[in-house]
Amino acid sequence: MSGDEHTETGTGWPKQPGPQPPTGPAGEPDPRPDAPDPDELSPLAPEVEVDPEPPPATAGESRLDRAAGRPFASALALVGGWRRTSPATVMIFVLLALLGFTLVEQLRTTSTDPITSAARQEDLVRILYDLNSQEKRLRQDIAALEDSQRQLLSGEQGQQAALEEAARRADELGILAGTLPARGPGLVVRFEPGGAGAISAMRVLDAVQELRGSGAEAMQISGADGVTVRIIASTYFLDGENGSLFVGGRLLTGPYTITVIGDPATMRTALNIPGGVVATVDGDGGTVIVEDREVAEVSALHAPIELEYARPIT
């Protein structure tokens, strides 16, 4: 160890080499314009890692794609992209959200319907078939009425067509009002009580309503004592003593039999739907027996009602 090395530091130890300024390949100073000043380099200064400049975006790379790997930059990019979104795009997103919410609510309401959710697939198919058949009958009625209108306005044949149409309508109204007997395909529905339970007036009324809703055109109810009552729009049902019923003001004793004219398959499906009349009476301990009839007769008549106040409009 030489004396020069001891005198350079004044401590007797050789001077430690400091950081050397970067040089080029031939030992020249660093030609980069942003190269640090050699005097500013210090061995005690911490090294700072500088985030390298991101590479330029390629042709198929968007600003959002480049910012996907950095959360903060990604959020800023999304905010900037949202600010550039047009009002039409925002409106489309809002409408799509409302449409999705409506569809979800509709599916939830349909799936929670207690009747349709408990029905079997065969019953649902039969109900759909009955609705299609009812629509077809209504369209045929509309076509028949339009044809009658054309005949009434056809000149010389108008008077004869008017008389025939009036007679046909009178027969239909007489059957609906219960003043004329009727015959046609239909059902015979028997209600038999089980044990101590009796068939209540509410259960019979439910059956009548189900039959009317499924296209029944004429009905009558009979008791075990042979009393028969024509069922029309104004017929009412009340519970009597010892399981008897008051139907339209007349007393009937059980078991009870309803004779109805209409489409047998449609009316049978309406009575046997889950939660319907047959299931309810079975739950009460009674029994409902449904039989098809190719020709059912409704012969009981209802006395004509004398109108006191109502008058037709001419």
Rosetta blueprint (number, residue, H / E / L):
1 M L
2 S L
3 G H
4 D H
5 E H
6 H H
7 T H
8 E H
9 T H
10 G L
11 T L
12 G L
13 W L
14 P L
15 K L
16 Q L
17 P L
18 G L
19 P L
20 Q L
21 P L
22 P L
23 T E
24 G L
25 P L
26 A L
27 G L
28 E L
29 P E
30 D L
31 P L
32 R L
33 P L
34 D L
35 A L
36 P L
37 D L
38 P H
39 D H
40 E H
41 L L
42 S L
43 P L
44 L L
45 A L
46 P L
47 E L
48 V L
49 E L
50 V L
51 D L
52 P L
53 E L
54 P L
55 P L
56 P L
57 A L
58 T L
59 A L
60 G L
61 E L
62 S L
63 R H
64 L H
65 D H
66 R H
67 A H
68 A H
69 G H
70 R L
71 P H
72 F H
73 A H
74 S H
75 A H
76 L H
77 A H
78 L H
79 V H
80 G H
81 G H
82 W H
83 R H
84 R L
85 T L
86 S L
87 P H
88 A H
89 T H
90 V H
91 M H
92 I H
93 F H
94 V H
95 L H
96 L H
97 A H
98 L H
99 L H
100 G H
101 F H
102 T H
103 L H
104 V H
105 E H
106 Q H
107 L H
108 R H
109 T H
110 T H
111 S H
112 T L
113 D L
114 P H
115 I H
116 T H
117 S H
118 A H
119 A L
120 R L
121 Q H
122 E H
123 D H
124 L H
125 V H
126 R H
127 I H
128 L H
129 Y H
130 D H
131 L H
132 N H
133 S H
134 Q H
135 E H
136 K H
137 R H
138 L H
139 R H
140 Q H
141 D H
142 I H
143 A H
144 A H
145 L H
146 E H
147 D H
148 S H
149 Q H
150 R H
151 Q H
152 L H
153 L L
154 S L
155 G L
156 E L
157 Q L
158 G H
159 Q H
160 Q H
161 A H
162 A H
163 L H
164 E H
165 E H
166 A H
167 A H
168 R H
169 R H
170 A H
171 D H
172 E H
173 L H
174 G H
175 I H
176 L H
177 A H
178 G L
179 T L
180 L L
181 P L
182 A E
183 R E
184 G E
185 P E
186 G E
187 L E
188 V E
189 V E
190 R E
191 F E
192 E E
193 P L
194 G L
195 G L
196 A L
197 G L
198 A L
199 I L
200 S L
201 A H
202 M H
203 R H
204 V H
205 L H
206 D H
207 A H
208 V H
209 Q H
210 E H
211 L H
212 R H
213 G H
214 S L
215 G L
216 A L
217 E L
218 A E
219 M E
220 Q E
221 I E
222 S E
223 G L
224 A L
225 D L
226 G L
227 V L
228 T E
229 V E
230 R E
231 I E
232 I L
233 A L
234 S L
235 T L
236 Y L
237 F E
238 L E
239 D E
240 G L
241 E H
242 N H
243 G H
244 S L
245 L E
246 F E
247 V E
248 G L
249 G L
250 R E
251 L E
252 L E
253 T L
254 G L
255 P L
256 Y E
257 T E
258 I E
259 T E
260 V E
261 I E
262 G L
263 D L
264 P H
265 A H
266 T H
267 M H
268 R H
269 T H
270 A H
271 L H
272 N H
273 I L
274 P L
275 G L
276 G L
277 V H
278 V H
279 A H
280 T H
281 V H
282 D H
283 G H
284 D L
285 G L
286 G L
287 T E
288 V E
289 I E
290 V E
291 E E
292 D E
293 R E
294 E E
295 V E
296 A E
297 E E
298 V E
299 S L
300 A L
301 L L
302 H L
303 A L
304 P L
305 I L
306 E L
307 L L
308 E L
309 Y L
310 A L
311 R L
312 P L
313 I L
314 T L
